[in-house]
Amino acid sequence: MYQNPMSRSNPLCLSFFLAVMFAFLLAPLPALAEQRIGFVNPQRVVNETRLGQTAKADLARYVADKDRLARESAAQVATLRKEAEAHGLPAQDRGRREDLLRRKAAQHEQLLSENARDIKAEEAKLLQYVMRRAEAVLEELGKKGGYAIIFTDPAAVGYVDKASVDLTERVARELDGRSK
C-alpha cells in the first residue's frame, strides 16, 4: 500500500516548519509598526497649487478654442438648413442643399464627439503633468515621514481617515514652495 511521505509524522520536520512559520509571522511586525500609509487627492493638488491653476488656465483656453470651432460649425449647419428650406428652390437645388446639409451635420456631430474626447484627454494630461511634478514631493514626504505607501488614486482606496493620512495639503504647499 502506498504511503505518502508527507503523511508520516516527523517531529524534526514539523518543528522546523513551525519555527520557520513563527519567525515569518513575527519578523515583519516591527517593520509594519514603523511604516505609515498616506493619501493624496490629485484633483485637490491641481486645484490648490499655482502649477495646477496655470495648467487649468491653459485647459480653459483649449476648451474655449474647441467651443469656438463647434459654434462656427453649428452656424454653418444652421445656414445650410435655412438654404435647404428656402421656398421656391427647384427640386434639384433643394436635393443638393439637403445632401450638403446632411454631410455638414454629420461632420458637426463628429466634431463635437472629437472635441469631447480631446478635452477629456487634455484634462488627463493636465492631471498627469501636475502629479509628475509632485512625485518628488511625494517621495520626499514618504521617506521623511516613514510612509510605506502613498495612494494617489481615490478609486484604489475604499476608506480614508482624512485626518490621519491625507497628505494633500502638505504636498500642495511643498509643490508651491518649489515652483517659486
C-alpha positions in Angstrom: 0.0 0.0 0.0 1.2 3.5 -0.9 2.1 5.8 1.9 2.6 9.5 1.4 5.9 10.6 2.8 4.3 13.8 4.0 1.8 11.9 6.0 4.4 10.4 8.3 4.9 12.4 11.4 8.5 13.5 11.5 8.9 15.6 14.7 12.1 17.3 13.4 10.4 18.4 10.1 7.3 19.6 12.0 9.4 21.5 14.5 11.4 23.1 11.7 8.3 24.0 9.8 6.6 25.6 12.9 9.8 27.5 13.7 10.0 28.9 10.2 6.3 29.9 10.2 6.7 31.5 13.6 9.7 33.5 12.5 8.0 34.5 9.3 4.9 35.8 11.1 6.8 37.7 13.8 9.6 39.2 11.6 7.5 41.8 9.7 5.6 43.1 12.7 8.2 45.6 13.9 8.7 46.9 10.3 5.0 47.4 9.8 4.6 49.2 13.1 7.0 51.9 11.9 5.6 52.4 8.4 2.6 54.5 7.6 0.1 54.9 4.8 -0.8 58.2 3.2 -3.2 59.5 0.7 -3.1 62.5 -1.8 -6.1 63.7 -3.8 -4.7 64.6 -7.2 -7.6 66.8 -8.1 -7.1 68.9 -5.0 -3.4 69.2 -5.8 -4.4 70.6 -9.2 -7.0 73.0 -7.6 -4.8 74.2 -4.8 -1.4 74.9 -6.4 -0.2 77.6 -8.6 1.1 75.0 -11.1 -2.4 73.4 -11.2 -4.0 76.8 -11.6 -1.7 77.6 -14.5 -2.5 74.2 -16.1 -6.2 74.8 -15.6 -6.0 78.2 -17.3 -4.2 76.5 -20.3 -7.0 73.9 -20.4 -9.7 76.7 -20.3 -8.1 78.3 -23.3 -8.0 75.0 -25.1 -11.7 74.3 -24.3 -12.6 77.9 -25.4 -10.9 77.2 -28.8 -12.8 73.9 -29.2 -16.1 75.7 -28.3 -15.4 78.4 -30.9 -14.9 75.8 -33.6 -18.1 74.0 -32.5 -20.1 77.3 -32.6 -18.7 78.1 -36.1 -19.7 74.6 -37.3 -23.2 74.9 -35.8 -23.6 78.3 -37.5 -22.7 76.7 -40.9 -25.2 73.9 -40.3 -27.9 76.5 -39.5 -27.1 78.5 -42.6 -27.3 75.4 -44.8 -30.6 74.4 -43.1 -32.1 77.8 -44.0 -30.9 77.5 -47.5 -32.3 74.0 -47.9 -35.6 75.0 -46.5 -35.9 78.2 -48.6 -39.2 78.5 -50.6 -39.1 78.5 -54.4 -36.0 76.3 -54.9 -36.0 73.9 -57.8 -36.1 70.3 -56.7 -32.6 69.6 -58.0 -31.1 72.5 -56.0 -33.1 71.6 -52.9 -31.8 68.0 -53.2 -28.2 69.2 -53.4 -28.5 71.5 -50.5 -30.2 68.9 -48.4 -27.4 66.5 -49.2 -24.8 69.1 -48.3 -26.7 69.8 -45.1 -26.7 66.1 -44.1 -22.9 65.9 -44.7 -22.2 69.1 -42.8 -24.5 68.0 -39.9 -22.6 64.6 -39.8 -19.3 66.5 -39.8 -20.6 68.7 -37.0 -21.6 65.7 -34.9 -18.2 64.2 -35.4 -16.5 67.4 -34.5 -18.5 67.6 -31.2 -17.6 64.0 -30.4 -13.9 64.6 -31.2 -13.9 67.8 -29.1 -15.3 65.9 -26.1 -12.7 63.2 -26.5 -9.9 65.7 -26.9 -10.9 67.8 -23.9 -11.1 64.7 -21.7 -7.6 63.7 -22.9 -6.3 67.2 -22.2 -7.8 67.0 -18.7 -6.0 63.7 -18.1 -2.7 65.2 -19.4 -3.1 68.2 -17.0 -3.5 65.9 -14.1 -0.5 63.8 -15.1 1.6 66.9 -15.7 0.9 68.3 -12.2 1.2 64.9 -10.5 4.5 64.2 -12.3 5.8 67.4 -10.8 4.5 66.3 -7.4 6.3 63.0 -7.5 9.5 64.4 -6.0 7.4 65.9 -3.1 5.6 62.6 -2.6 8.9 60.7 -2.5 10.5 63.2 -0.1 7.4 63.2 2.2 7.3 59.4 2.1 10.9 59.0 3.1 10.9 61.6 5.8 7.6 60.7 7.2 8.1 56.9 7.2 5.3 56.2 4.7 5.4 52.8 3.1 2.6 53.7 0.6 1.1 57.0 -0.5 -2.0 56.5 -2.6 -2.9 59.0 -5.3 -5.9 57.2 -6.8 -9.1 57.8 -4.9 -10.7 54.8 -6.6 -8.0 52.5 -5.2 -8.9 53.3 -1.6 -12.2 52.2 0.0 -11.9 54.3 3.1 -9.6 57.1 4.1 -9.4 58.7 7.5 -8.5 62.1 6.1 -7.5 63.5 9.5 -4.7 60.9 9.8 -3.5 60.0 6.3 -4.5 62.8 3.9 -1.2 64.5 2.8 -2.8 66.6 0.0 -2.4 70.0 1.8 1.3 69.3 2.6 2.0 68.2 -1.0 0.3 71.3 -2.4 2.2 73.6 0.0 5.5 72.0 -0.8 4.9 71.9 -4.6 4.0 75.6 -4.5 7.2 76.3 -2.5 9.3 74.6 -5.1 7.7 76.4 -8.0 8.6 79.9 -6.8 
